[in-house]
Amino acid sequence: MGDARRQVARHGADSTRSLKRALERIDRLAVRFPCGFPSGYGRGNRYDRAGNVEWTPGFWVGLLWLAYQQTGEQDYRRRAEALIASFSARLDTGGAGIETHDLGFLYTLSCVAAWRLTGSVAARQLAIRAADALAARYWPAGRIVQAWRSLDDPGERGRFIIDSAMNMPLLFFAAEETGRREYRDIAVNHLDQCIRLLLRSNGSTAHTCYVDVATGEPLRVRTHQGLADQSCWARGQAWAAYGFALAYRYTGEERFREAARALGHYFAAHRLSDGTCAWDLDLRAADNPERDTSAVAIAASGLYELSNLLGADDPDVRRLRDAADAMIGALTDGYLIADPDQDGILRGGTGHRPQGRGVNECCIWGDYFYVEALARGRPGWSSFW
């Protein structure tokens, strides 16, 4: 941890330069992808071209909105706005494209961001339509939002996952915008089930759990991306720490704040000596694990969020900010891509280690959260979440 700690002061001094360098990489991506989207993760740190499919397109639009927020340059806005139509088409088409809890990732960083930054009424309405689709995945008796596929799919019925904590802000947004409390109630009930069934007493998380949709009682815990059912998948832990911090911001419920605190401390305590983390937090340096820099970027931005929500006299404010500074410093010093023939901002991300996809690669979500973390505290910063 010593090397990472020594990077803290330098990170503060270098944040403007780091953001400038990230914007240059975004500009390169914009030239490579004048329409459509970079794929979720690279091959040889080079993104493929993709349509508005899977769960990742929102992160590219989110990067464009961050660039616009930080610079005021209209080209970023035009590029982001040009992609909004594909999110409308995705809702209109329905089917598999909206049979996912990841509607939060998709529509918060595209449409909610557009509404917050430009006042686009059309984008606001798209975000509320997406919230309706997300709410339609809720099992009232089970008190969970199903993660994947049709509600009738026998293999996925009643399955919810820890990543969902970052998708609930779309429902909180819809509740605030419409005054309809049912959005908020769904999000709160679902997050309470996450606490009950996915958060362990030591502050770690299980990845997924199946529940009886008639009673809400747990059936079985299973990992999808982690090392084992009882291990702690790093990116899921990061999503959870950030997501529960956001839940506390929206609701003021102390149990969500304390969940975020425990999750954040567990993540910070399980970093490797270079300040990053293994793709599963049960792996240590002796295992020679692949890193997941995307998880580090997510966790850092989440810890900044949580530290801003705590009282000034809370001793964790400084601890959390120091940990987040160290994480961003480690990424900046050791994991930025400089090769002009490669695409991403961060190398060393992990898409899906058990399936061997996107391992030691740039990941569009890692790029987004790294830039988001850099933008925090700068003039003009406001959260899209």
C-alpha positions, 0 to 999 in steps of 0.5 A: 500500500505504501507505493499507492499512498505516495501517489496521493499528493501527485494525483491532486497536482496532476488531475488537470493534466490527467483529464486533458490526456483523457480528453485527447483519448476521447477525441481519438475515439470520436474520430474512430467512431463517428457513429455507433459505439465502441464495443464494451471491451477491446481486443489488443486494447482496440475497440470493435464497432458495435450498435446499441446492443448489450449493456455498455453503450451508455458509457460511451455517451456518458464519456461524451457528456463528461467531455462536454460538461468539462469543456463546453465544446459543442462537438461533444454535445452534438455527438452525444445527442446524435446517439440518443435516437438509438436509445429511443429505438431500443425501447421501441423495439423491445424484446431482448434489448430491454430485458435487463436490469442494465437499463440504468447504465444505458439510460442514466448516462445517455438520457438522464445526463442529456436532461441534466446538462441540456434540459432535453424534454425528449431525453427526460421522457426516454429516461422515464420510459426506461424506468418503466421498463426496469420497474416492469422487471420487479417481482412484488412478492420476491421484492427484487428486480430480475437481472436478465432475460424474460421474466418467464425464462426458467433459467433466470427467473428470480435471479438478481445481482449485486451490479443492480445497485448501480441501476437503481438510480434510474428509478430514484430519478423517475420518482423525483421527476414524476412524483410517483412513489412506486419507482422509489419503493421498488428501488428501496425494496430491491436494495434491501434484498441486496443487503439481506441476501448478497451482502456478507457480514464481513463487508464482501458481496456475493454476485447473484442470488435466486429467490422464490418469486412468490415469497422472496426467500433465497434459493441459491447463491451463484457467481456469474463472473467471480472466482467461486460462489463464495468469493468476492468479484471485484467489479461487483463489490465496486458497483455495490459500494457506489450504488449504495452511496447513491441510494443514501443520497436519494433516500437519506436511509442510514442503512444504505450509507452504512452498507456503502461504508462497509463495502468501500472499506472492504474493497480498499483493504483488498487492493494489491501492492500497486494500488489496483485489485485482482479481478476477484478480491479473494485472489492475492498477489501470490496467485499472480492474478489479472487485474481489473482496473475498471473495478478500481475506477468504479470504486474510486468514484464511489468512494469520492461520492460516499465521502461527500455524503458523510458529515465533516467530522466523520473520520471516514471522510479523510480515509475514503478520500485518501483511498480514492486518491491512491486508486486514481493515482495508481491508475494514472501512474501505471495503467494509462494507454499511450499507444496511438494505435490503441483506443482506450484510456485505461489498460488492464481491465477485465470483462468476463474472466471465467469466460476469457472475454476482455481480459487485460483490456481496455473497457469502456466502463472503466474509461468512463469511471476513470474520467468521472473520478477525475472530473469530480471537484472541478468547476462545472462538475455535477453527477449524472447519477 
